[in-house]
């Protein structure tokens, strides 16, 4: 892609202005400057639009919370060759940005991928698990939303985007993306907020997530699963 390489960072958000503020303050300093798009589905009036204006980020208001709709709305507005779907509570540095751009500059066959997830904080004593997680994720594992999934915009369009899925949009898209072409899981590992794990407990939350994915693969509708996923203790997309 050479010098024409460009990136649009698309951030779904829902009543999560504190994490969004931190994230925008970081990614607005990336070089070369990416296009930043925030897709907000907050139920209550919030400061998100004002925060976007302060950081020169494009703002889209989505009528109802649906991660699939939010991400697709952001992608439709994006003007860059590479789309990066990034959660508001996930860290992203210049090193991550450089790794992404270097991947597409050096490997022409790559159509997309994600960052390796940093799970060291959640399971500090399970080093073998971390090694297995890295091996599995790199080769066959599902690419989850909190790994900052990225894809060529042309490929994203050909695939039909995430679709109208309020939840499990990443699981669905990951499977289709791996079938579509060559993907890569890259480093440095990316870290997300552990607030949901702190509130629910590490293993309880992990079991809950696994259970939801299991139900989805059995055919349970994402519209039903989303009610189980969200609760009054946490928010965010």
Secondary structure as GFF3:
##gff-version 3
##sequence-region A 1 237
A	DSSP	three_ten_helix	2	4	.	.	.	ID=ss1
A	DSSP	beta_strand	7	13	.	.	.	ID=ss2
A	DSSP	alpha_helix	17	27	.	.	.	ID=ss3
A	DSSP	beta_strand	35	40	.	.	.	ID=ss4
A	DSSP	alpha_helix	48	54	.	.	.	ID=ss5
A	DSSP	beta_strand	58	61	.	.	.	ID=ss6
A	DSSP	alpha_helix	67	77	.	.	.	ID=ss7
A	DSSP	beta_strand	82	85	.	.	.	ID=ss8
A	DSSP	alpha_helix	94	106	.	.	.	ID=ss9
A	DSSP	beta_strand	110	117	.	.	.	ID=ss10
A	DSSP	alpha_helix	127	139	.	.	.	ID=ss11
A	DSSP	three_ten_helix	145	147	.	.	.	ID=ss12
A	DSSP	beta_strand	149	152	.	.	.	ID=ss13
A	DSSP	alpha_helix	153	159	.	.	.	ID=ss14
A	DSSP	alpha_helix	169	180	.	.	.	ID=ss15
A	DSSP	beta_strand	182	190	.	.	.	ID=ss16
A	DSSP	alpha_helix	195	200	.	.	.	ID=ss17
A	DSSP	alpha_helix	202	217	.	.	.	ID=ss18
A	DSSP	alpha_helix	222	229	.	.	.	ID=ss19
###
